[in-house]
Amino acid sequence: MRFYRVISSKLGTAGIEKFFFLFLYLMLLKHLPSSTNLFFGGVSKQLRYLCCKRIFKYCGRNVNIESGADFGSGFELEIGNNSGIGINCRVPSNIQIGDNVMMGPQCYILDANHNFDDLDQPMIFQGHSKKMLTVIEDDVWIGREVLLTPGRVIRKGSIIAARCVLTKDFPAFSIVGGNPSRILKSRLNEGETI
């Protein structure tokens, strides 16, 4: 009982509730079948949604957190209406995701990198850079196995092709692909390649 009083005085009741739901997600709900599973998909999707609503800083309506999704603590995560985090995706705990965002399986979004500036010291001892915020604006489609480097902003209406390594930011309504990433074409000028 003393442990609970100490924790509640430091975190408050809301903090304890967030930790409880995060524990529930990590131990059970993360491992339930994906939303497309014929028998348990709908129930799994709903349970993860109800749990994540109590973890995230903001969670809109009809959000789909898929099986195996990893979002750190998720306490600073914001996700808009009709958006989702794909199967086995890994996103930072402070990411901002807009409305109507689709994310394919196994995407990996970084929030920091290794420091490497000091040539007199091995990189392994130089630590990490400051964490950077990733922002995904509204109406974005991120394909399967996309890798985002720290601090990316994916503009409204963009499509990021499968297995793209997104190393820089692009204008709204861009179709981006490749490694390193480049604009394949713009959705604004249908059919026109860049």
C-alpha positions in Angstrom: 0.0 0.0 0.0 2.9 2.4 0.8 4.3 1.8 -2.7 0.9 2.9 -4.3 0.9 6.1 -2.1 4.4 7.0 -3.2 3.7 6.4 -6.9 0.4 8.2 -6.8 1.9 11.2 -5.1 4.5 11.5 -7.9 2.3 10.6 -10.9 -1.2 11.4 -9.7 -4.2 9.1 -10.4 -4.2 9.8 -14.1 -0.5 8.8 -14.4 -1.2 5.5 -12.6 -4.2 4.8 -14.9 -2.0 5.5 -18.0 0.7 3.0 -16.6 -2.0 0.4 -15.9 -3.4 0.6 -19.5 0.1 0.6 -21.0 0.9 -2.5 -19.0 -2.3 -4.1 -20.2 -1.5 -3.2 -23.8 2.0 -4.5 -23.6 1.2 -7.8 -21.9 -2.0 -8.7 -23.7 -3.6 -6.5 -26.2 -0.5 -6.0 -28.4 -0.5 -9.7 -29.0 -4.1 -10.1 -30.1 -4.8 -10.8 -33.8 -4.8 -8.1 -36.4 -8.0 -6.2 -37.3 -8.4 -8.3 -40.5 -8.6 -11.6 -38.6 -11.8 -13.3 -39.6 -12.9 -14.4 -36.1 -11.3 -12.0 -33.5 -10.2 -9.0 -35.6 -13.1 -6.7 -34.8 -12.9 -7.4 -31.0 -9.1 -7.1 -31.0 -9.3 -3.7 -32.8 -11.9 -2.4 -30.4 -10.0 -3.5 -27.3 -6.7 -2.0 -28.4 -8.6 1.3 -29.3 -10.3 1.5 -25.9 -7.0 0.9 -24.2 -4.9 3.3 -26.2 -7.5 6.1 -25.7 -6.5 6.0 -22.1 -2.7 6.0 -22.9 -2.3 8.5 -25.7 -2.3 12.3 -25.2 -5.0 12.5 -27.9 -6.8 9.7 -29.7 -9.5 10.5 -32.2 -12.5 8.4 -33.4 -12.2 5.1 -35.3 -8.4 4.7 -34.6 -6.8 1.3 -35.5 -3.8 0.3 -33.5 -2.8 -3.0 -35.2 -1.3 -6.1 -33.7 2.3 -5.8 -32.6 2.4 -2.0 -32.8 5.1 -0.4 -30.6 4.7 3.2 -29.6 7.0 3.4 -26.5 5.1 4.9 -23.6 2.7 6.6 -25.9 2.0 9.3 -23.3 2.8 12.2 -25.8 1.4 10.4 -28.9 -1.4 12.2 -30.8 -3.4 10.4 -33.5 -6.4 11.8 -35.4 -9.7 10.4 -36.6 -9.7 7.3 -38.9 -6.0 6.8 -38.6 -3.9 3.8 -37.7 -0.6 2.4 -36.8 0.2 -0.7 -38.9 1.0 -4.3 -37.9 4.4 -4.6 -36.1 5.1 -0.9 -36.7 7.4 1.0 -34.4 6.8 4.7 -33.8 8.1 7.2 -31.2 6.0 7.9 -28.2 5.7 11.6 -29.1 4.7 11.3 -32.8 1.8 13.5 -34.2 -0.4 11.7 -36.7 -3.3 13.6 -38.4 -6.7 12.4 -39.6 -7.2 9.6 -42.2 -3.6 8.3 -42.1 -3.0 4.7 -43.4 0.2 3.0 -42.3 1.3 -0.3 -43.8 2.9 -3.1 -41.8 6.5 -3.0 -40.3 7.1 0.7 -40.6 9.9 2.1 -38.5 10.0 5.7 -37.4 13.1 7.0 -35.6 13.1 9.9 -33.2 16.9 10.2 -32.6 20.2 9.2 -34.1 23.7 8.4 -32.9 26.2 11.2 -32.5 29.3 10.9 -34.6 30.9 14.4 -34.7 33.9 13.7 -32.4 36.5 11.9 -34.5 38.7 11.4 -31.4 36.1 9.3 -29.6 34.4 6.1 -30.8 30.9 6.6 -32.0 29.6 4.1 -29.5 30.5 6.5 -26.6 29.1 9.7 -28.2 25.5 9.0 -27.2 22.4 10.0 -29.1 21.2 13.2 -30.7 18.3 15.1 -29.2 14.9 13.5 -29.9 13.1 15.0 -32.8 9.4 15.3 -33.4 7.8 13.4 -36.4 4.6 14.9 -37.8 2.3 13.1 -40.3 -0.3 15.4 -41.6 -3.8 14.5 -42.8 -4.7 12.1 -45.6 -1.3 10.3 -45.9 -0.7 6.7 -47.0 2.5 5.2 -45.8 3.4 1.9 -47.5 4.8 -1.3 -46.1 8.3 -1.3 -44.4 8.9 2.4 -44.7 11.8 3.8 -42.6 11.6 7.5 -41.5 14.7 9.2 -40.2 14.3 11.6 -37.2 12.3 14.8 -37.5 10.4 14.1 -40.7 7.2 16.0 -41.7 5.0 14.1 -44.1 2.8 16.7 -45.7 -0.9 16.5 -46.4 -2.1 14.1 -49.1 1.3 12.4 -49.6 2.0 8.8 -50.5 5.2 7.1 -49.3 5.9 4.0 -51.4 6.7 0.7 -49.8 10.3 0.2 -48.5 11.1 3.9 -48.9 13.8 5.4 -46.7 12.5 8.8 -46.0 15.5 11.1 -45.4 14.0 14.5 -46.1 10.7 16.4 -46.3 8.7 16.9 -49.5 5.8 19.1 -50.6 2.1 18.2 -49.9 0.5 15.7 -52.3 3.9 14.1 -53.3 4.3 10.5 -54.2 7.7 9.6 -52.7 9.7 6.4 -53.1 13.2 4.9 -53.2 16.4 4.8 -51.1 17.3 7.6 -50.7 13.8 9.0 -51.1 12.8 11.2 -54.0 9.6 12.5 -55.5 8.2 10.1 -58.1 5.4 12.5 -59.1 2.9 14.9 -57.7 -0.8 14.1 -57.1 -1.7 17.7 -58.0 -0.7 17.2 -61.7 -2.2 13.7 -62.4 0.1 11.7 -64.7 3.0 14.2 -64.7 6.2 12.7 -63.5 8.9 14.8 -61.7 
